[in-house]
Amino acid sequence: MVIIEAPGESYTAHELRTTFWNGIGFPDGNQIYPRLESVFDLSDVGVRTLVKYGVGKDTPERYVYSQNADWDEKFITSVVMGDGDGTVNRRSLEAGLIMEWKGAIHEAFEGEDHQSIIKNEEVLKSLVAEGLGA
């Protein structure tokens, strides 16, 4: 899925490490991104995992720039919105479903945003119930 678009160019998350950082004139990104990738390893850990997240909030999915010579945010002409928690898009929130993690229990909470979900009584009760049932 394209996350950044400019005239004659588009980048997916997979292209960040190969072309995007050089394209925006930030080659240090090529060194930083692999470190982040290893911290946020999304491979199946093989244990029961509870994944609770909000949905139903407009969330940025793609940034469209008017030109690619200067990646300053002032050149963003539009932001394509999609579903998510207002901060993280649904596709990323459901990475475990997409990657078929075994033992992962996913539950979406309509209308919860990235911050409010940690205060949602229904979420907290479900976590306690899952923990007691383990």
C-alpha positions as CSV (number, residue, x, y, z in Angstrom):
1,M,0.0,0.0,0.0
2,V,1.4,3.4,-1.0
3,I,1.9,5.7,2.0
4,I,3.7,8.6,0.3
5,E,3.0,9.9,-3.1
6,A,4.5,12.8,-5.2
7,P,4.5,13.5,-9.0
8,G,6.2,10.6,-10.6
9,E,7.0,8.8,-7.3
10,S,5.3,6.7,-4.7
11,Y,6.6,4.8,-1.7
12,T,5.3,1.9,0.3
13,A,6.5,1.0,3.8
14,H,8.8,-1.6,2.2
15,E,10.5,1.0,0.1
16,L,11.4,3.2,3.1
17,R,14.6,1.3,3.6
18,T,15.6,1.1,0.0
19,T,14.7,4.5,-1.7
20,F,12.7,6.9,0.3
21,W,15.3,8.1,2.8
22,N,17.7,8.9,0.0
23,G,14.9,10.5,-2.0
24,I,14.1,13.0,0.7
25,G,17.7,13.8,1.3
26,F,17.9,12.0,4.7
27,P,20.3,9.1,4.1
28,D,20.7,8.6,7.9
29,G,17.2,7.1,7.7
30,N,18.8,4.1,6.1
31,Q,20.7,3.5,9.3
32,I,17.9,4.4,11.7
33,Y,15.1,2.4,10.1
34,P,16.7,-1.1,10.3
35,R,17.3,-0.5,14.1
36,L,13.6,0.4,14.5
37,E,12.6,-2.6,12.4
38,S,14.5,-4.9,14.8
39,V,12.9,-3.3,17.8
40,F,9.4,-3.7,16.3
41,D,9.9,-7.2,15.0
42,L,6.4,-8.3,13.9
43,S,7.1,-12.0,13.5
44,D,4.8,-14.5,15.4
45,V,6.1,-14.9,18.9
46,G,4.2,-18.1,19.3
47,V,2.5,-17.2,22.6
48,R,-1.1,-16.2,23.4
49,T,-1.3,-12.4,22.6
50,L,-4.2,-10.1,23.3
51,V,-4.4,-7.4,20.6
52,K,-7.0,-4.7,21.5
53,Y,-7.3,-1.6,19.4
54,G,-9.7,1.2,18.4
55,V,-11.3,1.6,15.0
56,G,-13.8,3.9,13.4
57,K,-11.6,7.1,13.6
58,D,-10.3,8.9,10.5
59,T,-6.6,8.0,10.3
60,P,-4.0,9.1,7.8
61,E,-3.1,6.4,5.3
62,R,-1.4,8.3,2.5
63,Y,0.3,11.7,2.2
64,V,0.2,13.3,-1.3
65,Y,2.9,15.9,-2.0
66,S,2.7,18.6,-4.7
67,Q,6.3,18.1,-5.5
68,N,9.1,15.7,-4.6
69,A,12.0,18.1,-4.5
70,D,11.3,19.2,-1.0
71,W,9.6,16.8,1.3
72,D,8.5,19.6,3.7
73,E,5.0,19.1,5.1
74,K,4.0,22.5,3.6
75,F,4.0,20.7,0.2
76,I,1.4,18.1,1.3
77,T,-1.6,18.7,-0.9
78,S,-3.9,16.0,0.5
79,V,-4.0,13.3,3.1
80,V,-5.9,10.2,2.2
81,M,-7.8,9.1,5.3
82,G,-8.9,5.6,6.2
83,D,-10.0,3.6,9.2
84,G,-8.0,3.2,12.3
85,D,-7.6,4.7,15.8
86,G,-6.8,8.2,14.7
87,T,-3.1,7.6,14.9
88,V,-2.4,4.1,13.6
89,N,-4.3,2.8,10.5
90,R,-6.3,-0.3,10.7
91,R,-4.0,-2.3,8.4
92,S,-1.2,-1.8,10.9
93,L,-3.4,-2.4,13.9
94,E,-4.4,-5.8,12.4
95,A,-0.8,-6.8,11.4
96,G,-1.2,-10.0,13.5
97,L,-4.3,-11.0,11.5
98,I,-2.6,-10.3,8.2
99,M,0.5,-12.2,9.2
100,E,-1.6,-15.0,10.7
101,W,-0.1,-15.0,14.2
102,K,-1.1,-18.1,16.0
103,G,-2.5,-17.6,19.5
104,A,-3.3,-13.9,18.9
105,I,-6.7,-12.8,19.9
106,H,-7.7,-9.6,18.1
107,E,-10.5,-7.3,19.3
108,A,-11.5,-4.0,17.7
109,F,-13.3,-1.4,19.8
110,E,-15.5,0.9,17.7
111,G,-14.9,4.6,18.3
112,E,-11.8,4.3,20.6
113,D,-8.8,6.3,19.7
114,H,-5.1,5.6,20.3
115,Q,-5.2,7.1,23.8
116,S,-8.7,6.5,25.0
117,I,-8.6,2.7,24.6
118,I,-6.3,2.3,27.6
119,K,-9.0,3.9,29.8
120,N,-12.0,2.0,28.3
121,E,-13.7,0.0,31.0
122,E,-14.8,-2.7,28.6
123,V,-11.2,-3.2,27.3
124,L,-9.8,-3.3,30.9
125,K,-12.5,-5.8,32.0
126,S,-11.8,-8.0,29.0
127,L,-8.1,-8.0,29.7
128,V,-8.7,-9.0,33.3
129,A,-11.1,-11.7,32.2
130,E,-8.6,-13.0,29.7
131,G,-5.8,-13.0,32.3
132,L,-7.9,-14.8,34.8
133,G,-8.9,-17.4,32.3
134,A,-5.3,-18.1,31.2
